[in-house]
Structures are given as structure tokens and as C-alpha cells.
Amino acid sequence: MQNQQQNTQNTVPIPQTPQMNDRDLINDVLAMEKYMTASYCTALNEASHDALYQDLLAIFTETQNAQRQLFNTMYQKGWYKLDQAELQKLQQSSQKHQSYSSQFPYGTHLQ
């Protein structure tokens, strides 16, 4: 069995104090941005007015980009750690989900 490796950059040290530090603040804003993008997705799916949809889409895109920048900042500082996936598990998951495509009523792509 392979050891799982964590995919991180150099970790920027965090002061151990009761006050919120930079990592805590960015993590809090990142959580809020994730919540907001999920909420905007729901609003986009339910918007019946085209102008409203376009406004929501612009706000969603801006919020999603902010979320990505926050994620990148945390990742670069080593504050957001990800476990590296094993190749065998990725291949198994890919094969499993490819088999589902035969169940799609419209094929694997929309026309």
C-alpha cells in the first residue's frame, strides 16, 4: 500500500495566540465565498428573468474568482493541505463513472 503524500507548498508559520491570525481570517472568508457561490448557483438555476440571470451570473463569476484566489493564497502558504490521490483509485473512479454514460438519455454530450 502506498503512503499517501500531502500536496502542499512551504508552510508559512502561524502565531499561536488566541486572536485570529491571517490563516484564520482567510479561511473564514474562503468558507463564506464557498457558501456564496453555492447560493448563487441555486439562484442561477431558479432565475426566470433573463436580465436577473445575467446579473447573478456576473456576481457568481466574480465571487467564484475571489474564492479561487483565496484558495490559491492559502495553498501557496501551506495553509490548505490536500492529500495526493492514488493513480489506481483515480482510474477506478474514472472507469466507474464512464460506465454511467451509457445510461444518459442524450448520449455523452449535449447538442
Phi and psi in radians as a Rosetta constraint file:
Dihedral C 1 N 2 CA 2 C 2 CIRCULARHARMONIC -1.305 0.35
Dihedral N 2 CA 2 C 2 N 3 CIRCULARHARMONIC 2.545 0.35
Dihedral C 2 N 3 CA 3 C 3 CIRCULARHARMONIC -1.287 0.35
Dihedral N 3 CA 3 C 3 N 4 CIRCULARHARMONIC 2.384 0.35
Dihedral C 3 N 4 CA 4 C 4 CIRCULARHARMONIC -1.381 0.35
Dihedral N 4 CA 4 C 4 N 5 CIRCULARHARMONIC 2.328 0.35
Dihedral C 4 N 5 CA 5 C 5 CIRCULARHARMONIC -1.795 0.35
Dihedral N 5 CA 5 C 5 N 6 CIRCULARHARMONIC 2.530 0.35
Dihedral C 5 N 6 CA 6 C 6 CIRCULARHARMONIC -1.589 0.35
Dihedral N 6 CA 6 C 6 N 7 CIRCULARHARMONIC 2.422 0.35
Dihedral C 6 N 7 CA 7 C 7 CIRCULARHARMONIC -1.735 0.35
Dihedral N 7 CA 7 C 7 N 8 CIRCULARHARMONIC 1.627 0.35
Dihedral C 7 N 8 CA 8 C 8 CIRCULARHARMONIC -2.427 0.35
Dihedral N 8 CA 8 C 8 N 9 CIRCULARHARMONIC 2.880 0.35
Dihedral C 8 N 9 CA 9 C 9 CIRCULARHARMONIC -1.686 0.35
Dihedral N 9 CA 9 C 9 N 10 CIRCULARHARMONIC -2.973 0.35
Dihedral C 9 N 10 CA 10 C 10 CIRCULARHARMONIC -1.107 0.35
Dihedral N 10 CA 10 C 10 N 11 CIRCULARHARMONIC 2.411 0.35
Dihedral C 10 N 11 CA 11 C 11 CIRCULARHARMONIC -1.541 0.35
Dihedral N 11 CA 11 C 11 N 12 CIRCULARHARMONIC 2.228 0.35
Dihedral C 11 N 12 CA 12 C 12 CIRCULARHARMONIC -1.419 0.35
Dihedral N 12 CA 12 C 12 N 13 CIRCULARHARMONIC 2.229 0.35
Dihedral C 12 N 13 CA 13 C 13 CIRCULARHARMONIC -1.105 0.35
Dihedral N 13 CA 13 C 13 N 14 CIRCULARHARMONIC 2.556 0.35
Dihedral C 13 N 14 CA 14 C 14 CIRCULARHARMONIC -2.023 0.35
Dihedral N 14 CA 14 C 14 N 15 CIRCULARHARMONIC 2.262 0.35
Dihedral C 14 N 15 CA 15 C 15 CIRCULARHARMONIC -1.162 0.35
Dihedral N 15 CA 15 C 15 N 16 CIRCULARHARMONIC 2.408 0.35
Dihedral C 15 N 16 CA 16 C 16 CIRCULARHARMONIC -1.604 0.35
Dihedral N 16 CA 16 C 16 N 17 CIRCULARHARMONIC 1.465 0.35
Dihedral C 16 N 17 CA 17 C 17 CIRCULARHARMONIC -2.295 0.35
Dihedral N 17 CA 17 C 17 N 18 CIRCULARHARMONIC 2.851 0.35
Dihedral C 17 N 18 CA 18 C 18 CIRCULARHARMONIC -1.254 0.35
Dihedral N 18 CA 18 C 18 N 19 CIRCULARHARMONIC -0.304 0.35
Dihedral C 18 N 19 CA 19 C 19 CIRCULARHARMONIC -1.327 0.35
Dihedral N 19 CA 19 C 19 N 20 CIRCULARHARMONIC 2.693 0.35
Dihedral C 19 N 20 CA 20 C 20 CIRCULARHARMONIC -1.186 0.35
Dihedral N 20 CA 20 C 20 N 21 CIRCULARHARMONIC 2.345 0.35
Dihedral C 20 N 21 CA 21 C 21 CIRCULARHARMONIC -1.806 0.35
Dihedral N 21 CA 21 C 21 N 22 CIRCULARHARMONIC -3.101 0.35
Dihedral C 21 N 22 CA 22 C 22 CIRCULARHARMONIC -1.009 0.35
Dihedral N 22 CA 22 C 22 N 23 CIRCULARHARMONIC -0.745 0.35
Dihedral C 22 N 23 CA 23 C 23 CIRCULARHARMONIC -1.085 0.35
Dihedral N 23 CA 23 C 23 N 24 CIRCULARHARMONIC -0.768 0.35
Dihedral C 23 N 24 CA 24 C 24 CIRCULARHARMONIC -1.086 0.35
Dihedral N 24 CA 24 C 24 N 25 CIRCULARHARMONIC -0.749 0.35
Dihedral C 24 N 25 CA 25 C 25 CIRCULARHARMONIC -1.143 0.35
Dihedral N 25 CA 25 C 25 N 26 CIRCULARHARMONIC -0.809 0.35
Dihedral C 25 N 26 CA 26 C 26 CIRCULARHARMONIC -1.147 0.35
Dihedral N 26 CA 26 C 26 N 27 CIRCULARHARMONIC -0.692 0.35
Dihedral C 26 N 27 CA 27 C 27 CIRCULARHARMONIC -1.096 0.35
Dihedral N 27 CA 27 C 27 N 28 CIRCULARHARMONIC -0.678 0.35
Dihedral C 27 N 28 CA 28 C 28 CIRCULARHARMONIC -1.135 0.35
Dihedral N 28 CA 28 C 28 N 29 CIRCULARHARMONIC -0.785 0.35
Dihedral C 28 N 29 CA 29 C 29 CIRCULARHARMONIC -1.175 0.35
Dihedral N 29 CA 29 C 29 N 30 CIRCULARHARMONIC -0.675 0.35
Dihedral C 29 N 30 CA 30 C 30 CIRCULARHARMONIC -1.058 0.35
Dihedral N 30 CA 30 C 30 N 31 CIRCULARHARMONIC -0.765 0.35
Dihedral C 30 N 31 CA 31 C 31 CIRCULARHARMONIC -1.072 0.35
Dihedral N 31 CA 31 C 31 N 32 CIRCULARHARMONIC -0.704 0.35
Dihedral C 31 N 32 CA 32 C 32 CIRCULARHARMONIC -1.144 0.35
Dihedral N 32 CA 32 C 32 N 33 CIRCULARHARMONIC -0.759 0.35
Dihedral C 32 N 33 CA 33 C 33 CIRCULARHARMONIC -1.098 0.35
Dihedral N 33 CA 33 C 33 N 34 CIRCULARHARMONIC -0.686 0.35
Dihedral C 33 N 34 CA 34 C 34 CIRCULARHARMONIC -1.098 0.35
Dihedral N 34 CA 34 C 34 N 35 CIRCULARHARMONIC -0.765 0.35
Dihedral C 34 N 35 CA 35 C 35 CIRCULARHARMONIC -1.082 0.35
Dihedral N 35 CA 35 C 35 N 36 CIRCULARHARMONIC -0.758 0.35
Dihedral C 35 N 36 CA 36 C 36 CIRCULARHARMONIC -1.130 0.35
Dihedral N 36 CA 36 C 36 N 37 CIRCULARHARMONIC -0.738 0.35
Dihedral C 36 N 37 CA 37 C 37 CIRCULARHARMONIC -1.127 0.35
Dihedral N 37 CA 37 C 37 N 38 CIRCULARHARMONIC -0.672 0.35
Dihedral C 37 N 38 CA 38 C 38 CIRCULARHARMONIC -1.106 0.35
Dihedral N 38 CA 38 C 38 N 39 CIRCULARHARMONIC -0.715 0.35
Dihedral C 38 N 39 CA 39 C 39 CIRCULARHARMONIC -1.178 0.35
Dihedral N 39 CA 39 C 39 N 40 CIRCULARHARMONIC -0.708 0.35
Dihedral C 39 N 40 CA 40 C 40 CIRCULARHARMONIC -1.127 0.35
Dihedral N 40 CA 40 C 40 N 41 CIRCULARHARMONIC -0.603 0.35
Dihedral C 40 N 41 CA 41 C 41 CIRCULARHARMONIC -1.051 0.35
Dihedral N 41 CA 41 C 41 N 42 CIRCULARHARMONIC -0.787 0.35
Dihedral C 41 N 42 CA 42 C 42 CIRCULARHARMONIC -1.079 0.35
Dihedral N 42 CA 42 C 42 N 43 CIRCULARHARMONIC -0.789 0.35
Dihedral C 42 N 43 CA 43 C 43 CIRCULARHARMONIC -1.079 0.35
Dihedral N 43 CA 43 C 43 N 44 CIRCULARHARMONIC -0.711 0.35
Dihedral C 43 N 44 CA 44 C 44 CIRCULARHARMONIC -1.088 0.35
Dihedral N 44 CA 44 C 44 N 45 CIRCULARHARMONIC -0.720 0.35
Dihedral C 44 N 45 CA 45 C 45 CIRCULARHARMONIC -1.144 0.35
Dihedral N 45 CA 45 C 45 N 46 CIRCULARHARMONIC -0.441 0.35
Dihedral C 45 N 46 CA 46 C 46 CIRCULARHARMONIC -1.896 0.35
Dihedral N 46 CA 46 C 46 N 47 CIRCULARHARMONIC 0.008 0.35
Dihedral C 46 N 47 CA 47 C 47 CIRCULARHARMONIC -1.284 0.35
Dihedral N 47 CA 47 C 47 N 48 CIRCULARHARMONIC 2.159 0.35
Dihedral C 47 N 48 CA 48 C 48 CIRCULARHARMONIC -1.743 0.35
Dihedral N 48 CA 48 C 48 N 49 CIRCULARHARMONIC -0.224 0.35
Dihedral C 48 N 49 CA 49 C 49 CIRCULARHARMONIC -1.796 0.35
Dihedral N 49 CA 49 C 49 N 50 CIRCULARHARMONIC 2.238 0.35
Dihedral C 49 N 50 CA 50 C 50 CIRCULARHARMONIC -1.098 0.35
Dihedral N 50 CA 50 C 50 N 51 CIRCULARHARMONIC -0.721 0.35
Dihedral C 50 N 51 CA 51 C 51 CIRCULARHARMONIC -1.134 0.35
Dihedral N 51 CA 51 C 51 N 52 CIRCULARHARMONIC -0.695 0.35
Dihedral C 51 N 52 CA 52 C 52 CIRCULARHARMONIC -1.111 0.35
Dihedral N 52 CA 52 C 52 N 53 CIRCULARHARMONIC -0.755 0.35
Dihedral C 52 N 53 CA 53 C 53 CIRCULARHARMONIC -1.007 0.35
Dihedral N 53 CA 53 C 53 N 54 CIRCULARHARMONIC -0.814 0.35
Dihedral C 53 N 54 CA 54 C 54 CIRCULARHARMONIC -1.100 0.35
Dihedral N 54 CA 54 C 54 N 55 CIRCULARHARMONIC -0.704 0.35
Dihedral C 54 N 55 CA 55 C 55 CIRCULARHARMONIC -1.127 0.35
Dihedral N 55 CA 55 C 55 N 56 CIRCULARHARMONIC -0.792 0.35
Dihedral C 55 N 56 CA 56 C 56 CIRCULARHARMONIC -1.099 0.35
Dihedral N 56 CA 56 C 56 N 57 CIRCULARHARMONIC -0.675 0.35
Dihedral C 56 N 57 CA 57 C 57 CIRCULARHARMONIC -1.103 0.35
Dihedral N 57 CA 57 C 57 N 58 CIRCULARHARMONIC -0.734 0.35
Dihedral C 57 N 58 CA 58 C 58 CIRCULARHARMONIC -1.117 0.35
Dihedral N 58 CA 58 C 58 N 59 CIRCULARHARMONIC -0.743 0.35
Dihedral C 58 N 59 CA 59 C 59 CIRCULARHARMONIC -1.173 0.35
Dihedral N 59 CA 59 C 59 N 60 CIRCULARHARMONIC -0.733 0.35
Dihedral C 59 N 60 CA 60 C 60 CIRCULARHARMONIC -1.012 0.35
Dihedral N 60 CA 60 C 60 N 61 CIRCULARHARMONIC -0.826 0.35
Dihedral C 60 N 61 CA 61 C 61 CIRCULARHARMONIC -1.073 0.35
Dihedral N 61 CA 61 C 61 N 62 CIRCULARHARMONIC -0.754 0.35
Dihedral C 61 N 62 CA 62 C 62 CIRCULARHARMONIC -1.105 0.35
Dihedral N 62 CA 62 C 62 N 63 CIRCULARHARMONIC -0.745 0.35
Dihedral C 62 N 63 CA 63 C 63 CIRCULARHARMONIC -1.164 0.35
Dihedral N 63 CA 63 C 63 N 64 CIRCULARHARMONIC -0.727 0.35
Dihedral C 63 N 64 CA 64 C 64 CIRCULARHARMONIC -1.119 0.35
Dihedral N 64 CA 64 C 64 N 65 CIRCULARHARMONIC -0.706 0.35
Dihedral C 64 N 65 CA 65 C 65 CIRCULARHARMONIC -1.126 0.35
Dihedral N 65 CA 65 C 65 N 66 CIRCULARHARMONIC -0.698 0.35
Dihedral C 65 N 66 CA 66 C 66 CIRCULARHARMONIC -1.114 0.35
Dihedral N 66 CA 66 C 66 N 67 CIRCULARHARMONIC -0.725 0.35
Dihedral C 66 N 67 CA 67 C 67 CIRCULARHARMONIC -1.059 0.35
Dihedral N 67 CA 67 C 67 N 68 CIRCULARHARMONIC -0.756 0.35
Dihedral C 67 N 68 CA 68 C 68 CIRCULARHARMONIC -1.130 0.35
Dihedral N 68 CA 68 C 68 N 69 CIRCULARHARMONIC -0.712 0.35
Dihedral C 68 N 69 CA 69 C 69 CIRCULARHARMONIC -1.110 0.35
Dihedral N 69 CA 69 C 69 N 70 CIRCULARHARMONIC -0.712 0.35
Dihedral C 69 N 70 CA 70 C 70 CIRCULARHARMONIC -1.122 0.35
Dihedral N 70 CA 70 C 70 N 71 CIRCULARHARMONIC -0.762 0.35
Dihedral C 70 N 71 CA 71 C 71 CIRCULARHARMONIC -1.029 0.35
Dihedral N 71 CA 71 C 71 N 72 CIRCULARHARMONIC -0.835 0.35
Dihedral C 71 N 72 CA 72 C 72 CIRCULARHARMONIC -1.050 0.35
Dihedral N 72 CA 72 C 72 N 73 CIRCULARHARMONIC -0.718 0.35
Dihedral C 72 N 73 CA 73 C 73 CIRCULARHARMONIC -1.073 0.35
Dihedral N 73 CA 73 C 73 N 74 CIRCULARHARMONIC -0.837 0.35
Dihedral C 73 N 74 CA 74 C 74 CIRCULARHARMONIC -1.121 0.35
Dihedral N 74 CA 74 C 74 N 75 CIRCULARHARMONIC -0.724 0.35
Dihedral C 74 N 75 CA 75 C 75 CIRCULARHARMONIC -1.124 0.35
Dihedral N 75 CA 75 C 75 N 76 CIRCULARHARMONIC -0.775 0.35
Dihedral C 75 N 76 CA 76 C 76 CIRCULARHARMONIC -1.105 0.35
Dihedral N 76 CA 76 C 76 N 77 CIRCULARHARMONIC -0.555 0.35
Dihedral C 76 N 77 CA 77 C 77 CIRCULARHARMONIC -1.491 0.35
Dihedral N 77 CA 77 C 77 N 78 CIRCULARHARMONIC -0.059 0.35
Dihedral C 77 N 78 CA 78 C 78 CIRCULARHARMONIC 1.402 0.35
Dihedral N 78 CA 78 C 78 N 79 CIRCULARHARMONIC 0.313 0.35
Dihedral C 78 N 79 CA 79 C 79 CIRCULARHARMONIC -1.653 0.35
Dihedral N 79 CA 79 C 79 N 80 CIRCULARHARMONIC -0.104 0.35
Dihedral C 79 N 80 CA 80 C 80 CIRCULARHARMONIC -2.254 0.35
Dihedral N 80 CA 80 C 80 N 81 CIRCULARHARMONIC 1.832 0.35
Dihedral C 80 N 81 CA 81 C 81 CIRCULARHARMONIC -1.752 0.35
Dihedral N 81 CA 81 C 81 N 82 CIRCULARHARMONIC 2.431 0.35
Dihedral C 81 N 82 CA 82 C 82 CIRCULARHARMONIC -2.188 0.35
Dihedral N 82 CA 82 C 82 N 83 CIRCULARHARMONIC 2.423 0.35
Dihedral C 82 N 83 CA 83 C 83 CIRCULARHARMONIC -1.434 0.35
Dihedral N 83 CA 83 C 83 N 84 CIRCULARHARMONIC 2.379 0.35
Dihedral C 83 N 84 CA 84 C 84 CIRCULARHARMONIC -1.292 0.35
Dihedral N 84 CA 84 C 84 N 85 CIRCULARHARMONIC 2.243 0.35
Dihedral C 84 N 85 CA 85 C 85 CIRCULARHARMONIC -1.277 0.35
Dihedral N 85 CA 85 C 85 N 86 CIRCULARHARMONIC 2.551 0.35
Dihedral C 85 N 86 CA 86 C 86 CIRCULARHARMONIC -1.404 0.35
Dihedral N 86 CA 86 C 86 N 87 CIRCULARHARMONIC 2.404 0.35
Dihedral C 86 N 87 CA 87 C 87 CIRCULARHARMONIC -0.984 0.35
Dihedral N 87 CA 87 C 87 N 88 CIRCULARHARMONIC -0.731 0.35
Dihedral C 87 N 88 CA 88 C 88 CIRCULARHARMONIC -1.087 0.35
Dihedral N 88 CA 88 C 88 N 89 CIRCULARHARMONIC -0.721 0.35
Dihedral C 88 N 89 CA 89 C 89 CIRCULARHARMONIC -1.169 0.35
Dihedral N 89 CA 89 C 89 N 90 CIRCULARHARMONIC -0.657 0.35
Dihedral C 89 N 90 CA 90 C 90 CIRCULARHARMONIC -1.104 0.35
Dihedral N 90 CA 90 C 90 N 91 CIRCULARHARMONIC -0.763 0.35
Dihedral C 90 N 91 CA 91 C 91 CIRCULARHARMONIC -1.142 0.35
Dihedral N 91 CA 91 C 91 N 92 CIRCULARHARMONIC -0.701 0.35
Dihedral C 91 N 92 CA 92 C 92 CIRCULARHARMONIC -1.119 0.35
Dihedral N 92 CA 92 C 92 N 93 CIRCULARHARMONIC -0.764 0.35
Dihedral C 92 N 93 CA 93 C 93 CIRCULARHARMONIC -1.128 0.35
Dihedral N 93 CA 93 C 93 N 94 CIRCULARHARMONIC -0.734 0.35
Dihedral C 93 N 94 CA 94 C 94 CIRCULARHARMONIC -1.075 0.35
Dihedral N 94 CA 94 C 94 N 95 CIRCULARHARMONIC -0.802 0.35
Dihedral C 94 N 95 CA 95 C 95 CIRCULARHARMONIC -1.095 0.35
Dihedral N 95 CA 95 C 95 N 96 CIRCULARHARMONIC -0.725 0.35
Dihedral C 95 N 96 CA 96 C 96 CIRCULARHARMONIC -1.060 0.35
Dihedral N 96 CA 96 C 96 N 97 CIRCULARHARMONIC -0.815 0.35
Dihedral C 96 N 97 CA 97 C 97 CIRCULARHARMONIC -1.315 0.35
Dihedral N 97 CA 97 C 97 N 98 CIRCULARHARMONIC -0.488 0.35
Dihedral C 97 N 98 CA 98 C 98 CIRCULARHARMONIC -1.153 0.35
Dihedral N 98 CA 98 C 98 N 99 CIRCULARHARMONIC -0.590 0.35
Dihedral C 98 N 99 CA 99 C 99 CIRCULARHARMONIC -1.177 0.35
Dihedral N 99 CA 99 C 99 N 100 CIRCULARHARMONIC -0.445 0.35
Dihedral C 99 N 100 CA 100 C 100 CIRCULARHARMONIC -1.208 0.35
Dihedral N 100 CA 100 C 100 N 101 CIRCULARHARMONIC -0.444 0.35
Dihedral C 100 N 101 CA 101 C 101 CIRCULARHARMONIC -1.075 0.35
Dihedral N 101 CA 101 C 101 N 102 CIRCULARHARMONIC -0.435 0.35
Dihedral C 101 N 102 CA 102 C 102 CIRCULARHARMONIC -1.207 0.35
Dihedral N 102 CA 102 C 102 N 103 CIRCULARHARMONIC -0.284 0.35
Dihedral C 102 N 103 CA 103 C 103 CIRCULARHARMONIC -1.550 0.35
Dihedral N 103 CA 103 C 103 N 104 CIRCULARHARMONIC -0.163 0.35
Dihedral C 103 N 104 CA 104 C 104 CIRCULARHARMONIC -1.223 0.35
Dihedral N 104 CA 104 C 104 N 105 CIRCULARHARMONIC 2.327 0.35
Dihedral C 104 N 105 CA 105 C 105 CIRCULARHARMONIC -1.232 0.35
Dihedral N 105 CA 105 C 105 N 106 CIRCULARHARMONIC -0.326 0.35
Dihedral C 105 N 106 CA 106 C 106 CIRCULARHARMONIC -2.050 0.35
Dihedral N 106 CA 106 C 106 N 107 CIRCULARHARMONIC 0.333 0.35
Dihedral C 106 N 107 CA 107 C 107 CIRCULARHARMONIC 1.455 0.35
Dihedral N 107 CA 107 C 107 N 108 CIRCULARHARMONIC -2.901 0.35
Dihedral C 107 N 108 CA 108 C 108 CIRCULARHARMONIC -1.604 0.35
Dihedral N 108 CA 108 C 108 N 109 CIRCULARHARMONIC -0.061 0.35
Dihedral C 108 N 109 CA 109 C 109 CIRCULARHARMONIC -2.510 0.35
Dihedral N 109 CA 109 C 109 N 110 CIRCULARHARMONIC 2.654 0.35
Dihedral C 109 N 110 CA 110 C 110 CIRCULARHARMONIC -1.540 0.35
Dihedral N 110 CA 110 C 110 N 111 CIRCULARHARMONIC 2.571 0.35
